[in-house]
Amino acid sequence: MTQNIRQAIIDDKSLSTNAHNVKVITVRGMVTLKGPVRSEEEKRTIEEIAGQVAGRDKITSEIGIAP
């Protein structure tokens, strides 16, 4: 699951380098996203990608927005 989410994030060329480097951690089917991104839009995009792969109810987002 981690690999599928990571690949989908990398394949989205509209995202910044920071967004491409967000950590994707999967434990017992639950996914945690961590790291800084450039905007609220990037944060939502990554959360959406992860939700499509894992299911929205299995995502915990700890993504921050870098100044």
ROGU-634322 format. One record per residue (C-alpha): residue number from 0; chain; x, y, z. Coordinates in steps of 0.5 Angstrom, whole numbers. Layout:
BEGIN
+-----+--------+-------+-------+-------+
! num ! chaine !    xx !    yy !    zz !
+-----+--------+-------+-------+-------+
! NUM !      A !     X !     Y !     Z !
...
+-----+--------+-------+-------+-------+
END
This chain:
BEGIN
+-----+--------+-------+-------+-------+
! num ! chaine !    xx !    yy !    zz !
+-----+--------+-------+-------+-------+
!   0 !      A !     0 !     0 !     0 !
!   1 !      A !     6 !     5 !     2 !
!   2 !      A !     9 !     4 !    -5 !
!   3 !      A !     2 !     5 !    -9 !
!   4 !      A !     1 !    11 !    -5 !
!   5 !      A !     8 !    14 !    -6 !
!   6 !      A !     8 !    12 !   -13 !
!   7 !      A !     2 !    16 !   -14 !
!   8 !      A !     5 !    22 !   -11 !
!   9 !      A !    11 !    22 !   -15 !
!  10 !      A !     7 !    21 !   -21 !
!  11 !      A !     3 !    28 !   -20 !
!  12 !      A !     8 !    33 !   -23 !
!  13 !      A !     4 !    39 !   -21 !
!  14 !      A !     6 !    37 !   -14 !
!  15 !      A !    13 !    41 !   -11 !
!  16 !      A !    19 !    37 !    -9 !
!  17 !      A !    17 !    38 !    -2 !
!  18 !      A !    10 !    34 !    -3 !
!  19 !      A !    14 !    29 !    -7 !
!  20 !      A !    18 !    28 !    -1 !
!  21 !      A !    12 !    27 !     4 !
!  22 !      A !    13 !    21 !     9 !
!  23 !      A !     8 !    15 !     8 !
!  24 !      A !     8 !    10 !    14 !
!  25 !      A !     3 !     4 !    14 !
!  26 !      A !     2 !     0 !    20 !
!  27 !      A !    -3 !    -5 !    20 !
!  28 !      A !    -7 !    -2 !    14 !
!  29 !      A !    -7 !     5 !    17 !
!  30 !      A !    -3 !    10 !    13 !
!  31 !      A !     0 !    16 !    16 !
!  32 !      A !     3 !    22 !    12 !
!  33 !      A !     8 !    27 !    15 !
!  34 !      A !    12 !    32 !    12 !
!  35 !      A !    12 !    40 !    10 !
!  36 !      A !     8 !    42 !     3 !
!  37 !      A !     8 !    49 !     0 !
!  38 !      A !     0 !    50 !     0 !
!  39 !      A !    -6 !    47 !     3 !
!  40 !      A !    -8 !    45 !    -4 !
!  41 !      A !    -2 !    40 !    -4 !
!  42 !      A !    -4 !    38 !     3 !
!  43 !      A !   -11 !    36 !     0 !
!  44 !      A !    -8 !    33 !    -6 !
!  45 !      A !    -4 !    28 !    -2 !
!  46 !      A !    -9 !    27 !     2 !
!  47 !      A !   -14 !    25 !    -3 !
!  48 !      A !    -9 !    21 !    -7 !
!  49 !      A !    -7 !    17 !    -1 !
!  50 !      A !   -15 !    16 !     1 !
!  51 !      A !   -16 !    13 !    -6 !
!  52 !      A !   -11 !     8 !    -5 !
!  53 !      A !   -12 !     6 !     2 !
!  54 !      A !   -19 !     9 !     4 !
!  55 !      A !   -21 !    16 !     7 !
!  56 !      A !   -22 !    13 !    14 !
!  57 !      A !   -15 !    10 !    14 !
!  58 !      A !   -11 !    16 !    13 !
!  59 !      A !    -8 !    20 !    19 !
!  60 !      A !    -5 !    27 !    16 !
!  61 !      A !     1 !    30 !    20 !
!  62 !      A !     2 !    34 !    14 !
!  63 !      A !     4 !    41 !    15 !
!  64 !      A !     5 !    47 !    11 !
!  65 !      A !    12 !    50 !    10 !
!  66 !      A !    12 !    58 !    10 !
+-----+--------+-------+-------+-------+
END
